[in-house]
Amino acid sequence: MTSRTVALDATLHHYLMDIGVTEHPVMRALREFTATHRLAKMQIAPEQGQFMGWLAQLIGARRYLEIGVFTGYSALAVALAMTDGQ
């Protein structure tokens, strides 16, 4: 898994994760499971998933198509953030 999106020192990265990233329990479980996979470096970082979800909310996405899903972390992030279609 990608552990960091940008190059930050450890203190700033921990701060970002503590105050800036809210991860659904299912997303956390999926991320931890994927971390054991031999190709785990293909997974996005938690802050990237949160950013993708924020973008989906911002544009009011009601449909989403992701090509090339690894274990589904980014797709789950967007699906959980999308509007309910009302």
SULHU-V494639 format. One record per residue. N is the residue number from 1. PHI is phi in radians with two decimals (NA if undefined). OMEGA is omega in degrees with one decimal (none if undefined). BURIAL is + if it has 24 or more other C-alpha atoms within 12 Angstrom, else -. Layout:
# SULHU-V494639
N/PHI/OMEGA/BURIAL + N/PHI/OMEGA/BURIAL
This chain:
# SULHU-V494639
1/NA/171.8/+ + 2/-1.23/-176.2/- + 3/-1.53/-179.1/+ + 4/-2.53/178.8/- + 5/-1.44/-179.3/- + 6/-2.22/-179.3/- + 7/-1.37/176.6/- + 8/-2.14/174.0/- + 9/-1.24/-173.0/- + 10/-1.04/-178.8/- + 11/-1.10/-179.7/- + 12/-1.17/178.1/- + 13/-1.12/177.9/- + 14/-1.09/177.4/- + 15/-1.08/178.5/- + 16/-1.01/-178.6/- + 17/-1.17/-177.9/- + 18/-1.24/-174.2/- + 19/-1.85/-172.3/- + 20/-1.91/-175.0/- + 21/-2.15/174.0/+ + 22/-1.98/-173.5/- + 23/-2.00/176.1/+ + 24/-1.04/-179.3/- + 25/-0.98/178.4/- + 26/-1.18/178.1/- + 27/-1.13/178.8/+ + 28/-1.08/179.5/+ + 29/-1.08/178.6/- + 30/-1.13/179.8/+ + 31/-1.11/179.8/+ + 32/-1.18/176.4/- + 33/-1.13/-178.5/- + 34/-1.12/-179.9/+ + 35/-1.06/179.3/- + 36/-1.51/-178.1/- + 37/-1.34/-178.6/- + 38/-1.15/177.6/- + 39/-1.88/-175.1/- + 40/-1.02/-179.2/- + 41/-1.13/179.3/- + 42/-1.36/-177.8/- + 43/-1.37/177.4/+ + 44/-1.33/177.9/+ + 45/-1.37/-178.8/+ + 46/-0.98/-179.6/+ + 47/-1.20/174.9/+ + 48/-1.20/177.5/+ + 49/-1.09/178.7/+ + 50/-1.13/178.6/+ + 51/-1.12/178.1/- + 52/-1.09/177.1/+ + 53/-1.12/178.3/+ + 54/-1.08/178.0/+ + 55/-1.10/178.2/- + 56/-1.07/177.3/+ + 57/-1.17/-177.4/- + 58/-1.03/-178.1/- + 59/-1.60/179.4/- + 60/1.20/-177.6/- + 61/-1.01/175.6/- + 62/-2.03/176.4/- + 63/-2.35/-176.4/- + 64/-2.66/177.4/- + 65/-2.23/178.6/- + 66/-2.04/178.9/- + 67/-1.76/177.1/- + 68/1.50/179.8/- + 69/-1.28/177.2/- + 70/-1.50/174.1/- + 71/-2.02/172.6/+ + 72/1.72/-177.2/+ + 73/-1.08/-178.5/+ + 74/-1.20/177.2/+ + 75/-1.11/177.6/+ + 76/-1.15/178.9/+ + 77/-1.02/-179.5/+ + 78/-1.26/-179.4/+ + 79/-1.04/179.6/+ + 80/-1.20/-177.8/+ + 81/-1.59/-175.2/+ + 82/-1.21/177.5/+ + 83/-1.19/-178.0/- + 84/-1.47/174.9/- + 85/1.58/179.9/- + 86/-1.57/none/-
